[in-house]
Each structure stands twice: as C-alpha cells, then as structure tokens.
Amino acid sequence: MPASIQKSAMQSTIHALRTYTTEKHIAESIKQNFDQLYEPTWHCIVGRNWGSCVTHTKSNYIRMFLV
C-alpha cells in the first residue's frame, strides 16, 4: 500500500478510536472513510479476537496493531 494511503489509514483509525467505543462502529467508520476516499469496496476488521480469510491484491493491504 502506498505511503500516502497508509498515512490516511492511520489518521482514519485514530479518528475512529477517538470517536467510537465499539469495535463495530470503529470498523464502520474506517470502512466508510476509505470507500469515500479510494472508491468501494474496502473491508475493515477491528477487534482483539477475530478470525478471517481474505484475499488481497498486491499493494492493497494493510494490517495495523495499535497498543
């Protein structure tokens, strides 16, 4: 993922974490922001205990771990 989009992902995540308290709402906020900025369809998974099976296109994936 290009550095500019990674920066946008961090900004969107920080905003969502400051605004919402539930994992569902945090994920919705990030997804909606990216759908508007970079065209649909984006997927966002938030939480401590989650499982997923995803396929991604080269340079179109980011995994963040915030403590």
All heavy atoms as TSV, in Angstrom:
chain	resi	resn	atom	element	x	y	z
A	1	MET	N	N	0.857	-1.168	0.000
A	1	MET	CA	C	0.000	0.000	0.000
A	1	MET	C	C	0.907	1.236	0.000
A	1	MET	O	O	1.837	1.319	0.800
A	1	MET	CB	C	-0.895	-0.028	1.244
A	1	MET	CG	C	-1.816	1.135	1.366
A	1	MET	SD	S	-2.912	1.021	2.802
A	1	MET	CE	C	-4.077	-0.178	2.189
A	2	PRO	N	N	0.620	2.198	-0.855
A	2	PRO	CA	C	1.431	3.414	-0.902
A	2	PRO	C	C	1.460	4.141	0.443
A	2	PRO	O	O	0.488	4.105	1.202
A	2	PRO	CB	C	0.744	4.269	-1.966
A	2	PRO	CG	C	-0.018	3.303	-2.796
A	2	PRO	CD	C	-0.430	2.195	-1.876
A	3	ALA	N	N	2.551	4.817	0.715
A	3	ALA	CA	C	2.727	5.513	1.988
A	3	ALA	C	C	1.614	6.527	2.251
A	3	ALA	O	O	1.176	6.692	3.398
A	3	ALA	CB	C	4.083	6.196	2.032
A	4	SER	N	N	1.147	7.206	1.217
A	4	SER	CA	C	0.088	8.212	1.407
A	4	SER	C	C	-1.212	7.569	1.895
A	4	SER	O	O	-1.920	8.138	2.743
A	4	SER	CB	C	-0.159	8.982	0.110
A	4	SER	OG	O	-0.591	8.111	-0.912
A	5	ILE	N	N	-1.522	6.390	1.391
A	5	ILE	CA	C	-2.739	5.697	1.826
A	5	ILE	C	C	-2.536	5.105	3.221
A	5	ILE	O	O	-3.461	5.082	4.029
A	5	ILE	CB	C	-3.174	4.633	0.798
A	5	ILE	CG1	C	-3.494	5.307	-0.540
A	5	ILE	CG2	C	-4.398	3.867	1.291
A	5	ILE	CD1	C	-3.888	4.355	-1.650
A	6	GLN	N	N	-1.324	4.648	3.530
A	6	GLN	CA	C	-1.031	4.162	4.881
A	6	GLN	C	C	-1.230	5.288	5.900
A	6	GLN	O	O	-1.828	5.079	6.961
A	6	GLN	CB	C	0.409	3.659	4.967
A	6	GLN	CG	C	0.642	2.368	4.223
A	6	GLN	CD	C	2.082	1.914	4.338
A	6	GLN	OE1	O	2.717	2.070	5.376
A	6	GLN	NE2	N	2.604	1.369	3.257
A	7	LYS	N	N	-0.777	6.483	5.561
A	7	LYS	CA	C	-0.950	7.635	6.441
A	7	LYS	C	C	-2.431	7.932	6.633
A	7	LYS	O	O	-2.881	8.194	7.752
A	7	LYS	CB	C	-0.231	8.851	5.866
A	7	LYS	CG	C	-0.310	10.065	6.758
A	7	LYS	CD	C	0.461	11.235	6.175
A	7	LYS	CE	C	0.320	12.450	7.081
A	7	LYS	NZ	N	1.038	13.608	6.557
A	8	SER	N	N	-3.187	7.852	5.554
A	8	SER	CA	C	-4.631	8.073	5.632
A	8	SER	C	C	-5.295	7.016	6.511
A	8	SER	O	O	-6.215	7.319	7.279
A	8	SER	CB	C	-5.234	8.057	4.225
A	8	SER	OG	O	-6.602	8.300	4.271
A	9	ALA	N	N	-4.831	5.784	6.418
A	9	ALA	CA	C	-5.374	4.700	7.246
A	9	ALA	C	C	-5.128	4.977	8.725
A	9	ALA	O	O	-6.020	4.787	9.565
A	9	ALA	CB	C	-4.757	3.371	6.839
A	10	MET	N	N	-3.934	5.443	9.051
A	10	MET	CA	C	-3.624	5.770	10.446
A	10	MET	C	C	-4.495	6.926	10.937
A	10	MET	O	O	-5.044	6.866	12.044
A	10	MET	CB	C	-2.144	6.128	10.597
A	10	MET	CG	C	-1.225	4.932	10.552
A	10	MET	SD	S	-1.539	3.725	11.864
A	10	MET	CE	C	-1.159	4.684	13.307
A	11	GLN	N	N	-4.656	7.955	10.119
A	11	GLN	CA	C	-5.475	9.104	10.515
A	11	GLN	C	C	-6.938	8.692	10.705
A	11	GLN	O	O	-7.590	9.109	11.667
A	11	GLN	CB	C	-5.362	10.217	9.477
A	11	GLN	CG	C	-3.995	10.852	9.442
A	11	GLN	CD	C	-3.810	11.794	8.250
A	11	GLN	OE1	O	-4.501	11.705	7.255
A	11	GLN	NE2	N	-2.838	12.691	8.381
A	12	SER	N	N	-7.430	7.878	9.803
A	12	SER	CA	C	-8.810	7.410	9.890
A	12	SER	C	C	-9.017	6.543	11.132
A	12	SER	O	O	-10.031	6.655	11.825
A	12	SER	CB	C	-9.170	6.619	8.630
A	12	SER	OG	O	-10.489	6.171	8.685
A	13	THR	N	N	-8.036	5.712	11.429
A	13	THR	CA	C	-8.114	4.833	12.596
A	13	THR	C	C	-8.084	5.645	13.888
A	13	THR	O	O	-8.896	5.408	14.797
A	13	THR	CB	C	-6.952	3.821	12.577
A	13	THR	OG1	O	-7.050	3.037	11.382
A	13	THR	CG2	C	-6.997	2.903	13.786
A	14	ILE	N	N	-7.186	6.597	13.974
A	14	ILE	CA	C	-7.099	7.437	15.173
A	14	ILE	C	C	-8.408	8.193	15.393
A	14	ILE	O	O	-8.932	8.255	16.506
A	14	ILE	CB	C	-5.891	8.387	15.084
A	14	ILE	CG1	C	-4.594	7.586	15.205
A	14	ILE	CG2	C	-5.972	9.480	16.156
A	14	ILE	CD1	C	-3.347	8.358	14.821
A	15	HIS	N	N	-8.958	8.748	14.309
A	15	HIS	CA	C	-10.239	9.456	14.414
A	15	HIS	C	C	-11.337	8.514	14.913
A	15	HIS	O	O	-12.111	8.871	15.824
A	15	HIS	CB	C	-10.637	10.056	13.070
A	15	HIS	CG	C	-12.025	10.605	13.057
A	15	HIS	ND1	N	-12.367	11.793	13.668
A	15	HIS	CD2	C	-13.169	10.102	12.534
A	15	HIS	CE1	C	-13.667	11.998	13.513
A	15	HIS	NE2	N	-14.174	10.985	12.826
A	16	ALA	N	N	-11.419	7.325	14.347
A	16	ALA	CA	C	-12.461	6.370	14.733
A	16	ALA	C	C	-12.302	5.942	16.190
A	16	ALA	O	O	-13.293	5.833	16.926
A	16	ALA	CB	C	-12.417	5.158	13.811
A	17	LEU	N	N	-11.070	5.715	16.632
A	17	LEU	CA	C	-10.837	5.307	18.020
A	17	LEU	C	C	-11.211	6.412	19.004
A	17	LEU	O	O	-11.671	6.136	20.114
A	17	LEU	CB	C	-9.375	4.903	18.208
A	17	LEU	CG	C	-8.967	3.591	17.566
A	17	LEU	CD1	C	-7.453	3.426	17.603
A	17	LEU	CD2	C	-9.655	2.415	18.254
A	18	ARG	N	N	-11.013	7.652	18.613
A	18	ARG	CA	C	-11.362	8.786	19.491
A	18	ARG	C	C	-12.861	9.056	19.502
A	18	ARG	O	O	-13.385	9.629	20.450
A	18	ARG	CB	C	-10.618	10.035	19.045
A	18	ARG	CG	C	-9.140	9.977	19.352
A	18	ARG	CD	C	-8.425	11.222	18.910
A	18	ARG	NE	N	-7.008	11.156	19.264
A	18	ARG	CZ	C	-6.081	11.934	18.771
A	18	ARG	NH1	N	-6.402	12.877	17.889
A	18	ARG	NH2	N	-4.832	11.808	19.139
A	19	THR	N	N	-13.547	8.668	18.430
A	19	THR	CA	C	-14.959	8.993	18.274
A	19	THR	C	C	-15.894	7.891	18.772
A	19	THR	O	O	-16.949	8.181	19.342
A	19	THR	CB	C	-15.266	9.293	16.792
A	19	THR	OG1	O	-14.371	10.307	16.331
A	19	THR	CG2	C	-16.696	9.746	16.597
A	20	TYR	N	N	-15.537	6.621	18.554
A	20	TYR	CA	C	-16.423	5.499	18.846
A	20	TYR	C	C	-15.842	4.581	19.910
A	20	TYR	O	O	-14.628	4.544	20.121
A	20	TYR	CB	C	-16.700	4.702	17.570
A	20	TYR	CG	C	-17.319	5.555	16.490
A	20	TYR	CD1	C	-16.557	6.040	15.432
A	20	TYR	CD2	C	-18.663	5.909	16.543
A	20	TYR	CE1	C	-17.115	6.841	14.453
A	20	TYR	CE2	C	-19.227	6.716	15.569
A	20	TYR	CZ	C	-18.454	7.177	14.524
A	20	TYR	OH	O	-19.008	7.970	13.561
A	21	THR	N	N	-16.728	3.831	20.563
A	21	THR	CA	C	-16.286	2.933	21.627
A	21	THR	C	C	-16.451	1.459	21.289
A	21	THR	O	O	-15.833	0.620	21.924
A	21	THR	CB	C	-17.057	3.219	22.932
A	21	THR	OG1	O	-18.465	3.093	22.679
A	21	THR	CG2	C	-16.752	4.611	23.448
A	22	THR	N	N	-17.271	1.140	20.306
A	22	THR	CA	C	-17.464	-0.265	19.961
A	22	THR	C	C	-16.649	-0.628	18.721
A	22	THR	O	O	-16.456	0.194	17.821
A	22	THR	CB	C	-18.949	-0.598	19.697
A	22	THR	OG1	O	-19.380	0.104	18.521
A	22	THR	CG2	C	-19.816	-0.220	20.886
A	23	GLU	N	N	-16.182	-1.870	18.681
A	23	GLU	CA	C	-15.403	-2.342	17.539
A	23	GLU	C	C	-16.180	-2.222	16.242
A	23	GLU	O	O	-15.636	-1.858	15.206
A	23	GLU	CB	C	-14.960	-3.784	17.781
A	23	GLU	CG	C	-13.984	-3.895	18.933
A	23	GLU	CD	C	-13.714	-5.316	19.367
A	23	GLU	OE1	O	-14.418	-6.238	18.914
A	23	GLU	OE2	O	-12.783	-5.514	20.178
A	24	LYS	N	N	-17.481	-2.506	16.309
A	24	LYS	CA	C	-18.331	-2.428	15.119
A	24	LYS	C	C	-18.344	-1.013	14.548
A	24	LYS	O	O	-18.166	-0.808	13.346
A	24	LYS	CB	C	-19.753	-2.862	15.458
A	24	LYS	CG	C	-20.716	-2.762	14.296
A	24	LYS	CD	C	-22.131	-3.167	14.701
A	24	LYS	CE	C	-23.007	-3.200	13.486
A	24	LYS	NZ	N	-24.026	-2.191	13.454
A	25	HIS	N	N	-18.547	-0.018	15.401
A	25	HIS	CA	C	-18.619	1.363	14.927
A	25	HIS	C	C	-17.259	1.879	14.459
A	25	HIS	O	O	-17.184	2.665	13.506
A	25	HIS	CB	C	-19.203	2.268	16.009
A	25	HIS	CG	C	-20.650	1.989	16.266
A	25	HIS	ND1	N	-21.135	1.658	17.513
A	25	HIS	CD2	C	-21.715	1.966	15.438
A	25	HIS	CE1	C	-22.435	1.445	17.428
A	25	HIS	NE2	N	-22.808	1.632	16.174
A	26	ILE	N	N	-16.199	1.448	15.112
A	26	ILE	CA	C	-14.856	1.830	14.684
A	26	ILE	C	C	-14.599	1.299	13.282
A	26	ILE	O	O	-14.155	2.026	12.390
A	26	ILE	CB	C	-13.798	1.316	15.681
A	26	ILE	CG1	C	-13.938	2.056	17.015
A	26	ILE	CG2	C	-12.396	1.477	15.112
A	26	ILE	CD1	C	-13.187	1.405	18.164
A	27	ALA	N	N	-14.903	0.023	13.067
A	27	ALA	CA	C	-14.705	-0.588	11.744
A	27	ALA	C	C	-15.568	0.083	10.682
A	27	ALA	O	O	-15.101	0.352	9.565
A	27	ALA	CB	C	-15.016	-2.085	11.812
A	28	GLU	N	N	-16.818	0.371	11.008
A	28	GLU	CA	C	-17.713	1.039	10.051
A	28	GLU	C	C	-17.168	2.399	9.650
A	28	GLU	O	O	-17.193	2.763	8.471
A	28	GLU	CB	C	-19.112	1.208	10.653
A	28	GLU	CG	C	-19.924	-0.053	10.687
A	28	GLU	CD	C	-21.271	0.134	11.381
A	28	GLU	OE1	O	-21.498	1.198	12.018
A	28	GLU	OE2	O	-22.091	-0.787	11.314
A	29	SER	N	N	-16.678	3.151	10.614
A	29	SER	CA	C	-16.141	4.481	10.338
A	29	SER	C	C	-14.941	4.413	9.392
A	29	SER	O	O	-14.866	5.165	8.414
A	29	SER	CB	C	-15.732	5.150	11.657
A	29	SER	OG	O	-15.089	6.374	11.416
A	30	ILE	N	N	-14.011	3.521	9.672
A	30	ILE	CA	C	-12.820	3.382	8.835
A	30	ILE	C	C	-13.204	2.936	7.431
A	30	ILE	O	O	-12.736	3.483	6.435
A	30	ILE	CB	C	-11.826	2.400	9.477
A	30	ILE	CG1	C	-11.333	2.956	10.820
A	30	ILE	CG2	C	-10.650	2.123	8.533
A	30	ILE	CD1	C	-10.612	1.936	11.682
A	31	LYS	N	N	-14.088	1.946	7.335
A	31	LYS	CA	C	-14.519	1.426	6.027
A	31	LYS	C	C	-15.205	2.512	5.209
A	31	LYS	O	O	-14.900	2.709	4.038
A	31	LYS	CB	C	-15.452	0.231	6.190
A	31	LYS	CG	C	-15.873	-0.372	4.853
A	31	LYS	CD	C	-17.287	-0.891	4.920
A	31	LYS	CE	C	-17.831	-1.505	3.668
A	31	LYS	NZ	N	-17.409	-1.044	2.397
A	32	GLN	N	N	-16.127	3.234	5.823
A	32	GLN	CA	C	-16.856	4.276	5.101
A	32	GLN	C	C	-15.917	5.382	4.627
A	32	GLN	O	O	-16.059	5.887	3.506
A	32	GLN	CB	C	-17.970	4.848	5.978
A	32	GLN	CG	C	-19.109	3.877	6.188
A	32	GLN	CD	C	-20.121	4.359	7.209
A	32	GLN	OE1	O	-19.971	5.425	7.805
A	32	GLN	NE2	N	-21.156	3.559	7.437
A	33	ASN	N	N	-14.951	5.737	5.460
A	33	ASN	CA	C	-13.985	6.760	5.070
A	33	ASN	C	C	-13.186	6.304	3.850
A	33	ASN	O	O	-13.019	7.057	2.890
A	33	ASN	CB	C	-13.060	7.081	6.242
A	33	ASN	CG	C	-12.141	8.237	5.940
A	33	ASN	OD1	O	-12.547	9.224	5.354
A	33	ASN	ND2	N	-10.896	8.112	6.333
A	34	PHE	N	N	-12.715	5.073	3.851
A	34	PHE	CA	C	-11.933	4.580	2.728
A	34	PHE	C	C	-12.781	4.364	1.477
A	34	PHE	O	O	-12.308	4.577	0.364
A	34	PHE	CB	C	-11.183	3.304	3.116
A	34	PHE	CG	C	-9.769	3.590	3.525
A	34	PHE	CD1	C	-9.499	4.441	4.577
A	34	PHE	CD2	C	-8.710	3.039	2.839
A	34	PHE	CE1	C	-8.208	4.739	4.949
A	34	PHE	CE2	C	-7.405	3.321	3.189
A	34	PHE	CZ	C	-7.151	4.176	4.249
A	35	ASP	N	N	-14.026	3.963	1.655
A	35	ASP	CA	C	-14.921	3.848	0.500
A	35	ASP	C	C	-15.104	5.209	-0.175
A	35	ASP	O	O	-15.162	5.300	-1.398
A	35	ASP	CB	C	-16.289	3.288	0.913
A	35	ASP	CG	C	-16.285	1.778	1.091
A	35	ASP	OD1	O	-15.290	1.118	0.726
A	35	ASP	OD2	O	-17.295	1.255	1.603
A	36	GLN	N	N	-15.173	6.276	0.607
A	36	GLN	CA	C	-15.334	7.619	0.047
A	36	GLN	C	C	-14.040	8.124	-0.598
A	36	GLN	O	O	-14.069	8.716	-1.670
A	36	GLN	CB	C	-15.761	8.602	1.136
A	36	GLN	CG	C	-17.180	8.420	1.601
A	36	GLN	CD	C	-17.525	9.366	2.749
A	36	GLN	OE1	O	-16.684	10.108	3.255
A	36	GLN	NE2	N	-18.783	9.323	3.174
A	37	LEU	N	N	-12.926	7.882	0.060
A	37	LEU	CA	C	-11.654	8.416	-0.428
A	37	LEU	C	C	-11.072	7.641	-1.610
A	37	LEU	O	O	-10.508	8.232	-2.524
A	37	LEU	CB	C	-10.615	8.421	0.702
A	37	LEU	CG	C	-10.835	9.396	1.837
A	37	LEU	CD1	C	-9.797	9.171	2.936
A	37	LEU	CD2	C	-10.770	10.832	1.332
A	38	TYR	N	N	-11.198	6.319	-1.566
A	38	TYR	CA	C	-10.476	5.482	-2.525
A	38	TYR	C	C	-11.386	4.526	-3.292
A	38	TYR	O	O	-10.918	3.543	-3.833
A	38	TYR	CB	C	-9.377	4.700	-1.804
A	38	TYR	CG	C	-8.439	5.603	-1.059
A	38	TYR	CD1	C	-8.474	5.689	0.328
A	38	TYR	CD2	C	-7.537	6.407	-1.744
A	38	TYR	CE1	C	-7.612	6.529	1.015
A	38	TYR	CE2	C	-6.677	7.259	-1.065
A	38	TYR	CZ	C	-6.719	7.309	0.314
A	38	TYR	OH	O	-5.873	8.147	0.989
A	39	GLU	N	N	-12.655	4.830	-3.333
A	39	GLU	CA	C	-13.672	4.064	-4.049
A	39	GLU	C	C	-13.907	2.705	-3.392
A	39	GLU	O	O	-13.001	2.082	-2.879
A	39	GLU	CB	C	-13.304	3.897	-5.526
A	39	GLU	CG	C	-13.167	5.248	-6.208
A	39	GLU	CD	C	-13.190	5.143	-7.708
A	39	GLU	OE1	O	-13.576	4.099	-8.239
A	39	GLU	OE2	O	-12.818	6.132	-8.339
A	40	PRO	N	N	-15.153	2.273	-3.430
A	40	PRO	CA	C	-15.504	0.999	-2.800
A	40	PRO	C	C	-14.898	-0.172	-3.567
A	40	PRO	O	O	-14.570	-0.015	-4.736
A	40	PRO	CB	C	-17.024	0.967	-2.860
A	40	PRO	CG	C	-17.474	2.218	-3.523
A	40	PRO	CD	C	-16.286	2.995	-3.940
A	41	THR	N	N	-14.761	-1.243	-3.044
A	41	THR	CA	C	-15.215	-1.701	-1.751
A	41	THR	C	C	-14.015	-2.072	-0.897
A	41	THR	O	O	-13.170	-2.848	-1.303
A	41	THR	CB	C	-16.135	-2.919	-1.912
A	41	THR	OG1	O	-17.280	-2.561	-2.626
A	41	THR	CG2	C	-16.507	-3.563	-0.611
A	42	TRP	N	N	-14.001	-1.539	0.334
A	42	TRP	CA	C	-12.958	-1.828	1.304
A	42	TRP	C	C	-13.533	-2.709	2.395
A	42	TRP	O	O	-14.733	-2.704	2.641
A	42	TRP	CB	C	-12.437	-0.531	1.920
A	42	TRP	CG	C	-11.582	0.229	0.972
A	42	TRP	CD1	C	-12.011	1.093	-0.003
A	42	TRP	CD2	C	-10.174	0.178	0.858
A	42	TRP	NE1	N	-10.938	1.588	-0.702
A	42	TRP	CE2	C	-9.784	1.039	-0.182
A	42	TRP	CE3	C	-9.168	-0.503	1.549
A	42	TRP	CZ2	C	-8.463	1.236	-0.550
A	42	TRP	CZ3	C	-7.849	-0.301	1.184
A	42	TRP	CH2	C	-7.515	0.554	0.145
A	43	HIS	N	N	-12.664	-3.438	3.049
A	43	HIS	CA	C	-13.060	-4.276	4.179
A	43	HIS	C	C	-12.244	-3.842	5.380
A	43	HIS	O	O	-11.055	-3.551	5.245
A	43	HIS	CB	C	-12.808	-5.749	3.888
A	43	HIS	CG	C	-13.498	-6.212	2.649
A	43	HIS	ND1	N	-14.834	-6.496	2.609
A	43	HIS	CD2	C	-13.040	-6.393	1.396
A	43	HIS	CE1	C	-15.163	-6.856	1.381
A	43	HIS	NE2	N	-14.087	-6.788	0.622
A	44	CYS	N	N	-12.857	-3.801	6.542
A	44	CYS	CA	C	-12.161	-3.409	7.752
A	44	CYS	C	C	-12.571	-4.350	8.872
A	44	CYS	O	O	-13.759	-4.540	9.129
A	44	CYS	CB	C	-12.512	-1.963	8.116
A	44	CYS	SG	S	-11.616	-1.402	9.568
A	45	ILE	N	N	-11.598	-4.922	9.546
A	45	ILE	CA	C	-11.844	-5.825	10.664
A	45	ILE	C	C	-11.162	-5.218	11.882
A	45	ILE	O	O	-9.981	-4.887	11.848
A	45	ILE	CB	C	-11.277	-7.226	10.379
A	45	ILE	CG1	C	-11.886	-7.793	9.098
A	45	ILE	CG2	C	-11.518	-8.146	11.563
A	45	ILE	CD1	C	-11.174	-9.008	8.561
A	46	VAL	N	N	-11.911	-5.068	12.959
A	46	VAL	CA	C	-11.393	-4.471	14.185
A	46	VAL	C	C	-11.707	-5.400	15.340
A	46	VAL	O	O	-12.801	-5.936	15.428
A	46	VAL	CB	C	-12.051	-3.082	14.441
A	46	VAL	CG1	C	-11.657	-2.536	15.792
A	46	VAL	CG2	C	-11.690	-2.112	13.333
A	47	GLY	N	N	-10.748	-5.611	16.223
A	47	GLY	CA	C	-11.039	-6.370	17.428
A	47	GLY	C	C	-9.858	-7.165	17.934
A	47	GLY	O	O	-8.858	-7.335	17.247
A	48	ARG	N	N	-10.010	-7.657	19.135
A	48	ARG	CA	C	-8.967	-8.451	19.767
A	48	ARG	C	C	-9.025	-9.910	19.321
A	48	ARG	O	O	-8.000	-10.528	19.117
A	48	ARG	CB	C	-9.111	-8.405	21.287
A	48	ARG	CG	C	-8.828	-7.054	21.867
A	48	ARG	CD	C	-9.028	-7.102	23.380
A	48	ARG	NE	N	-8.785	-5.792	23.949
A	48	ARG	CZ	C	-7.637	-5.430	24.489
A	48	ARG	NH1	N	-6.643	-6.280	24.529
A	48	ARG	NH2	N	-7.493	-4.228	24.985
A	49	ASN	N	N	-10.200	-10.457	19.225
A	49	ASN	CA	C	-10.368	-11.877	18.892
A	49	ASN	C	C	-11.188	-12.006	17.622
A	49	ASN	O	O	-12.398	-11.994	17.660
A	49	ASN	CB	C	-11.070	-12.617	20.037
A	49	ASN	CG	C	-10.282	-12.541	21.312
A	49	ASN	OD1	O	-9.114	-12.887	21.329
A	49	ASN	ND2	N	-10.904	-12.079	22.378
A	50	TRP	N	N	-10.524	-12.115	16.519
A	50	TRP	CA	C	-11.235	-12.223	15.255
A	50	TRP	C	C	-10.511	-13.206	14.361
A	50	TRP	O	O	-9.317	-13.398	14.446
A	50	TRP	CB	C	-11.379	-10.873	14.563
A	50	TRP	CG	C	-10.074	-10.161	14.363
A	50	TRP	CD1	C	-9.480	-9.291	15.208
A	50	TRP	CD2	C	-9.188	-10.294	13.251
A	50	TRP	NE1	N	-8.287	-8.865	14.699
A	50	TRP	CE2	C	-8.076	-9.470	13.490
A	50	TRP	CE3	C	-9.223	-11.036	12.058
A	50	TRP	CZ2	C	-7.018	-9.349	12.606
A	50	TRP	CZ3	C	-8.154	-10.906	11.179
A	50	TRP	CH2	C	-7.078	-10.079	11.450
A	51	GLY	N	N	-11.260	-13.800	13.526
A	51	GLY	CA	C	-10.689	-14.675	12.516
A	51	GLY	C	C	-11.158	-14.207	11.162
A	51	GLY	O	O	-12.228	-13.630	11.027
A	52	SER	N	N	-10.335	-14.437	10.169
A	52	SER	CA	C	-10.750	-14.038	8.835
A	52	SER	C	C	-10.008	-14.845	7.793
A	52	SER	O	O	-8.976	-15.446	8.062
A	52	SER	CB	C	-10.488	-12.544	8.602
A	52	SER	OG	O	-9.094	-12.310	8.576
A	53	CYS	N	N	-10.571	-14.856	6.639
A	53	CYS	CA	C	-9.933	-15.448	5.471
A	53	CYS	C	C	-10.123	-14.439	4.356
A	53	CYS	O	O	-11.240	-14.210	3.909
A	53	CYS	CB	C	-10.579	-16.782	5.126
A	53	CYS	SG	S	-9.884	-17.539	3.648
A	54	VAL	N	N	-9.042	-13.789	3.961
A	54	VAL	CA	C	-9.152	-12.732	2.967
A	54	VAL	C	C	-8.154	-12.936	1.851
A	54	VAL	O	O	-7.119	-13.559	2.026
A	54	VAL	CB	C	-8.937	-11.336	3.596
A	54	VAL	CG1	C	-9.985	-11.031	4.630
A	54	VAL	CG2	C	-7.551	-11.230	4.203
A	55	THR	N	N	-8.494	-12.417	0.714
A	55	THR	CA	C	-7.578	-12.373	-0.421
A	55	THR	C	C	-7.328	-10.911	-0.712
A	55	THR	O	O	-8.245	-10.093	-0.669
A	55	THR	CB	C	-8.228	-13.043	-1.651
A	55	THR	OG1	O	-8.577	-14.373	-1.292
A	55	THR	CG2	C	-7.284	-13.067	-2.818
A	56	HIS	N	N	-6.085	-10.571	-0.983
A	56	HIS	CA	C	-5.793	-9.170	-1.253
A	56	HIS	C	C	-4.933	-9.038	-2.497
A	56	HIS	O	O	-4.237	-9.953	-2.889
A	56	HIS	CB	C	-5.113	-8.510	-0.063
A	56	HIS	CG	C	-3.743	-9.053	0.230
A	56	HIS	ND1	N	-3.552	-10.197	0.962
A	56	HIS	CD2	C	-2.520	-8.614	-0.129
A	56	HIS	CE1	C	-2.255	-10.445	1.049
A	56	HIS	NE2	N	-1.601	-9.501	0.400
A	57	THR	N	N	-5.029	-7.879	-3.100
A	57	THR	CA	C	-4.231	-7.546	-4.270
A	57	THR	C	C	-2.935	-6.911	-3.791
A	57	THR	O	O	-2.924	-6.155	-2.824
A	57	THR	CB	C	-4.997	-6.549	-5.162
A	57	THR	OG1	O	-6.265	-7.119	-5.470
A	57	THR	CG2	C	-4.252	-6.257	-6.433
A	58	LYS	N	N	-1.845	-7.194	-4.450
A	58	LYS	CA	C	-0.557	-6.645	-4.082
A	58	LYS	C	C	-0.653	-5.123	-3.939
A	58	LYS	O	O	-1.255	-4.450	-4.768
A	58	LYS	CB	C	0.486	-6.996	-5.143
A	58	LYS	CG	C	1.887	-6.576	-4.782
A	58	LYS	CD	C	2.872	-7.033	-5.835
A	58	LYS	CE	C	4.268	-6.568	-5.476
A	58	LYS	NZ	N	5.258	-6.951	-6.461
A	59	SER	N	N	-0.071	-4.609	-2.883
A	59	SER	CA	C	-0.041	-3.177	-2.559
A	59	SER	C	C	-1.386	-2.621	-2.114
A	59	SER	O	O	-1.564	-1.413	-2.040
A	59	SER	CB	C	0.485	-2.357	-3.733
A	59	SER	OG	O	1.791	-2.759	-4.057
A	60	ASN	N	N	-2.359	-3.480	-1.812
A	60	ASN	CA	C	-3.685	-3.016	-1.390
A	60	ASN	C	C	-4.104	-3.632	-0.067
A	60	ASN	O	O	-5.269	-3.936	0.146
A	60	ASN	CB	C	-4.739	-3.354	-2.444
A	60	ASN	CG	C	-4.603	-2.503	-3.669
A	60	ASN	OD1	O	-4.255	-1.341	-3.585
A	60	ASN	ND2	N	-4.871	-3.069	-4.816
A	61	TYR	N	N	-3.138	-3.811	0.831
A	61	TYR	CA	C	-3.429	-4.448	2.105
A	61	TYR	C	C	-2.609	-3.772	3.187
A	61	TYR	O	O	-1.439	-3.463	2.984
A	61	TYR	CB	C	-3.071	-5.930	2.041
A	61	TYR	CG	C	-3.244	-6.693	3.325
A	61	TYR	CD1	C	-4.492	-7.162	3.697
A	61	TYR	CD2	C	-2.174	-6.931	4.171
A	61	TYR	CE1	C	-4.657	-7.860	4.875
A	61	TYR	CE2	C	-2.335	-7.632	5.344
A	61	TYR	CZ	C	-3.573	-8.097	5.685
A	61	TYR	OH	O	-3.735	-8.786	6.856
A	62	ILE	N	N	-3.238	-3.547	4.330
A	62	ILE	CA	C	-2.505	-3.032	5.475
A	62	ILE	C	C	-3.049	-3.715	6.721
A	62	ILE	O	O	-4.253	-3.945	6.851
A	62	ILE	CB	C	-2.600	-1.498	5.604
A	62	ILE	CG1	C	-1.688	-0.984	6.699
A	62	ILE	CG2	C	-4.029	-1.059	5.835
A	62	ILE	CD1	C	-1.542	0.526	6.734
A	63	ARG	N	N	-2.128	-4.093	7.599
A	63	ARG	CA	C	-2.502	-4.659	8.897
A	63	ARG	C	C	-1.827	-3.794	9.939
A	63	ARG	O	O	-0.618	-3.583	9.900
A	63	ARG	CB	C	-2.015	-6.090	9.027
A	63	ARG	CG	C	-2.401	-6.690	10.350
A	63	ARG	CD	C	-2.047	-8.163	10.402
A	63	ARG	NE	N	-2.499	-8.718	11.646
A	63	ARG	CZ	C	-1.684	-9.138	12.613
A	63	ARG	NH1	N	-0.381	-9.087	12.434
A	63	ARG	NH2	N	-2.164	-9.617	13.726
A	64	MET	N	N	-2.639	-3.260	10.859
A	64	MET	CA	C	-2.097	-2.376	11.879
A	64	MET	C	C	-2.353	-2.991	13.251
A	64	MET	O	O	-3.385	-3.615	13.473
A	64	MET	CB	C	-2.753	-1.007	11.815
A	64	MET	CG	C	-2.455	-0.270	10.537
A	64	MET	SD	S	-3.107	1.414	10.511
A	64	MET	CE	C	-4.867	1.107	10.514
A	65	PHE	N	N	-1.409	-2.798	14.138
A	65	PHE	CA	C	-1.539	-3.241	15.505
A	65	PHE	C	C	-1.278	-2.043	16.397
A	65	PHE	O	O	-0.180	-1.499	16.394
A	65	PHE	CB	C	-0.529	-4.353	15.802
A	65	PHE	CG	C	-0.603	-4.867	17.203
A	65	PHE	CD1	C	-1.611	-5.723	17.577
A	65	PHE	CD2	C	0.337	-4.496	18.128
A	65	PHE	CE1	C	-1.677	-6.199	18.864
A	65	PHE	CE2	C	0.284	-4.962	19.430
A	65	PHE	CZ	C	-0.730	-5.828	19.813
A	66	LEU	N	N	-2.314	-1.582	17.088
A	66	LEU	CA	C	-2.177	-0.416	17.955
A	66	LEU	C	C	-2.294	-0.870	19.401
A	66	LEU	O	O	-3.178	-1.642	19.741
A	66	LEU	CB	C	-3.259	0.616	17.650
A	66	LEU	CG	C	-3.280	1.137	16.225
A	66	LEU	CD1	C	-4.486	2.023	16.006
A	66	LEU	CD2	C	-2.006	1.888	15.914
A	67	VAL	N	N	-1.414	-0.377	20.226
A	67	VAL	CA	C	-1.428	-0.748	21.648
A	67	VAL	C	C	-1.910	0.427	22.452
A	67	VAL	O	O	-1.615	1.542	22.225
A	67	VAL	CB	C	-0.006	-1.133	22.112
A	67	VAL	CG1	C	-0.014	-1.533	23.557
A	67	VAL	CG2	C	0.527	-2.245	21.247
